[in-house]
Amino acid sequence: MSDVRVRFPPSPTGYLHIGGARTALLNWLYARKHGGSLILRIEDTDAKRSTRESIEGILDGLSWLGLDWDEGPYFQTEFEQEHRRAAEQLLADGHAYRCFCSRDELDARREAAMAARGNVGYDGTCRGLSPEEIDEKMKQGLPFVVRFKVPRREGAVVYEDRVLGPIERRYDDIEDFVIVRSNAKPLYLLCNVVDDIRDRISHVIRGQDHMTNTTRQLLLYDALGAKPPVFAHMPLTLDLQKRKISKRSHGEIVSVQFYRERGFLPWALCNFLVLLGWNPGTDQEIFSRDELIEAFTLERISKVNSVFNYRKGDPKFFTDPKAISINAHYLRTMPVEELAGPVKAHLAKENLWDDAYDGARRDWFLHTLDLIRDRFHTINDFAGAGRAYFSDEYTIEARPLKKNILKHPDLKTWLPKLADRFAGLAVFDRQTTEETTRGLAAELDIKPGILINGMRTVLTGQLAGPGMFDILETLGRERVVRRLQNVEHLYHTDNTGTEPR
């Protein structure tokens, strides 16, 4: 059994966003690489913002991504007594003290320090209170917080970050920080350390925005007599304006659920997320699970922040082009039997599913998916651009309508004539439909492309797609004939697209 133990500790104050998912992924990869354990800990100490809905959303998001955990979920609030006992131990051992300074007093000192261009951190007013003074204030019922007593000596807190290398922060630059609120609730800094000690965490892999916490937490480990874990701080994920990606600033577009609803495949999203700040040292970008576990190392995590190139408001993709490209690669290359499940779920959601696709028409369903997926980017495209294969109610896009139909008025008679010939064929397949189409074009003394492109527009609503005669064979004689006979109304639209009846 490996001694590697990592954790993912989300706060249940909203959905699982891509930054949190990336943190979970990197911890999951490290645990799997070393045969270790991933502990899921829900840090729910913010009672006002924590919700059951958020907890369920986080668990569901992790499960959908395939990031399984080995222990938990544990809930931080369940261990509040442990956190309080740790605070009491720090007080008893002289590593912490009660601070009775009021908010108004602290604000006034901070403003004065700023005016004098001095140190705006806590000035240690209560650090030197005698036991008698403390007792007197306690008898008066004055509220207090508990502050950690940072050593006042030369030197610095020093540690070796597995991503960033040697890190140090001088003691003089660390104020006596609060570890227990005035309502007796221990703060994150202390809770996190106590939980990591209890859970025997060996490596803490988290964002660089926690680095200020790390130096303070190392002081807590030392004061509690515990060996600290190894720290590895990942670069942050920024938007195009160099702002940190967050739920508050960016809304649902950075949530895992957003990409799930828009037809992303779970591992494709993981593959994209790992490349935000990590690289294998080669040009490889597409990884299977096993390949990524084998390739992953903390040392290959970048030291600089990554950019998530999302496109808010883009009606086509909404998100980073690389994310779309990676998702399209998986969609187009994965075994079609594996693709069938996600497509089935989406078609059912869009009321396009036919139970025969799991029965008598299973072979047709798999063949159709394989035929049409080469130009698709997400699962949703099967009910969008691919809707004509599963329903007679589909939209004909404006561009092919104008280019391939309205430009050739004679198609209103040519296509029904072609439909009649298709109806009379003894065998309806790729070869016979192609021969029939080209034969009619020769009779009419027109290029075959006029008939072919016209058929594509009428039958699929799209400008491009699979080979036309593959489409005919897949759609089948009945649907092809019916649709080609129903073209007259296309010449009475506003040129913005229509739905065949």
Phi, psi and omega in degrees: 000128180291150176268009176282121178224116180241169181218153170241114186245073182288152172267127184277061182246020180165189182289168173284115181260170190294331176295316177294320179297321179294319177299315178299318182298313182294323175294319179298315180298318182294318178297315182291325179298322186253013179063030183262203184233142173251123180257130176260119182234121179270114183270086189257033182284343176275085188298327183291328185254343181285135181225153176296323179300318179294319179300312180297323178295321179294313180297318180294318180297317178296317180296318179298321180288346182083019181265083182283149180245159186261333178221148179100192006286133170267152179244125187302324182295340179290345185246025183301323180295323176297319180296319180293320178297323178296319178296318178297322177296318180296322176296314183295325183273001178081015179266358180212165180208161178276133179244120184260005182297133180279165178300318180298318180296317181296318180296318181297317179294322181294318179296320179295319180295321179294321179296325180270003182056040178257194180285122183270000178288171180301134188271002176079024182308316185267359184296326184258015179299139177283162177304324181292318179295321179296315180300319181296316179293324178295319179296328179285352180073025180290136178291152181210156169250166175253126179249145174282138181269097179291133180305135178256084181209171177291152176114193187207161168280124185234135173209162180258110179276132184290346177255313190263350181087204183294132178233138175216150177219125185293143177303325181297339183266003182246118178281163173293106189267153182282135176242345177222130179288171179291344175269013178074012178270121177297146181271167181309315185307314181283315182303317183298317180293314180300317180294319180293325176295312181298319183276004176056044181292128182264330182222132175250111181248111185207178184286159181293344177291351178265002187296326176297321177296325186300313182296323178289323180290328176299324175296323179292317176305312182297315181294330179272001177071031183243148176284128181285157175284173171281136180252140176222114185257118182280154173293158179279160174257119185248160173269185184294340177267010178067027174264144178296132176295127180209159178297318184293320186275330191242350175070204189294341184296342178256013178269149176298322181300325179303315182284328176297315182291337181262016168089022175281147173274139188302313182289330176299319178294319176299315180302318178293314185297324182293334180280353174279080178105011174217147174214154184276358185086006177227184178274358183294134178237337180259124183229135166286171178303309183296321179296319182289320177300318180294321185279337191289132170217150177295328184293340180270002175287135183291154176270349183250156182293150178259161181244126175265107190273058180285156183236082183297128179093349177295119185290347184266307188239326180073343194222182183306127180304326179293323177298317178297316182297316180293319179297318179298321179301312180296317182299323185273343186243344182292155176307133186297333177295326177285327179291331186301322182298305178300322179293317178304314182299319182287319178298321178297320179298327181267010180060036179246001185277138175240125182301339178296337178293342174259001183233248186297331183256022181300314181298320178297318181299312181295320179297319181294316177302315182294327181289318192262351189284346188297338179252006183267156181245329181223166177301326182297339180295336181292330176263357178258270179297335182262010186301326184296342179278342185241357182203153173273356177256098182214157183268135172267120184294150186297320185295307178294329177300313182290317186284318190256344183244298186295335179288343184232083183302331182291347179297340180294340174252326181295315183293318173299324177296318177296321179299319179298321179291322176299321183296331183268000181291139176291323178231132180250099180212186184303312185294310184292324180290324177293315179299320181293317180296312182291328177295317178295320179300320179295319178297320183277352182058047176232164176291137179304331182300330180296315177291318183296312181291325176297316177299316181303316181295314182293319188278331184237341183079004187247162178275330183219168180164202180296174177302139188301321185279339168293320179299314181301314182295322181288316180293328179090154186304312187301311181292320181298310182298315182298316182290321181290334177282347185250064183246344184307316186294341181295339181270008180236031179258177177267017178068017179252007181113155181209169176244118179300146175254000000 
